[in-house]
Amino acid sequence: MSQGYERIAVAPIAAACGAEIGGVDIAAGVDQATAAEIRRALLEHLVLFFRDQDFDEARHKAFTRHFGALFVHPNYNFGNKDPELVFLLRQPGDSGAAGEQWHADTTMMAEPPMGAILYGMEVPPWGADTLFANQYLAYDALSDGMKALLARLRAVHNDTRVAGPNSKVNRQRSSKVRDDPGWRPTEAVHPVVRTHPETGRKCLWVNGVYVHRFEGMSVEESQPLLDFLYRHCSRPEFTCRFRWRPGSVAFWDNRCLQHLAVHDNFTHARHMRRTQIRGSAVA
């Protein structure tokens, strides 16, 4: 049990990252002091898990606002009565799922979200876990020579693999994204190594969903080093694994983590609700 917390109980679930939080009913609302402890635990453990929450849409959004303004996703923002909420649905028979590759969320934005809060409304009795990977550790484990090389590089992020008419993701899954003719890609260029704005620690900031190449290089020239970094970022010793139950909540720091939704249950539905928190420019 982590020490130094007065309003919450913090129990780490893995050496690399992740902690279950007890002693608080976040669905009922939290005061400023409790929210401050939750934020401190997030910075310490990178991803927090809460169990047995009765989290309706209004409570979900109210809890999120303790940590920043809500972010509206440009590709999921269609057909929803509330654009500040994203609903992620997997139905039996889906051949693909949102988030089934290692990634940080929405990194094609000039100011990517700082975090996300995901609520399990309907989850399978087994499987469909979520994995998280600590990108501080991924950076720290690199050689000094590799760190020096990466410090000079910037990467081009865009969303053409996960939205738009050429992505074809809507053919494979129940969670739909924009693919209309009026859709246009969103693209941003970010440092390959970022400095976390609150902790001051360095971490890797590339992922195989959104990054296409290094700035000033072709895709072909970039790919060998990117492939190495993608394998390195998700080494088992950098990760934790969360098993969902109905009413579970995961709150992760998108600035220093990658995550993956395991697509291994093809017979049960999985229905999740997500908010995202606005972030800042990557530096």
Secondary structure, DSSP 8 states (H G I E B T S, - for coil): --SS-SSSEEEE-SSSS-EEEES--GGG---HHHHHHHHHHHHHHSEEEE-S----HHHHHHHHTTSS-B---TTT-SS-S-TT-EEEEE-TT-S--TT-S-B-TTTTSSS--SEEEEEEEE--SS---EEEEEHHHHHHTS-HHHHHHHTT-EEEEE-TTTSSTTT-GGGT-SS----STT----EEEEESEEE-TTT--EEE---TTTEEEETTS-HHHHHHHHHHHHHHHT-GGGEEEE---TT-EEEEETTTEEEEE-----SS-EEEEEEEE------
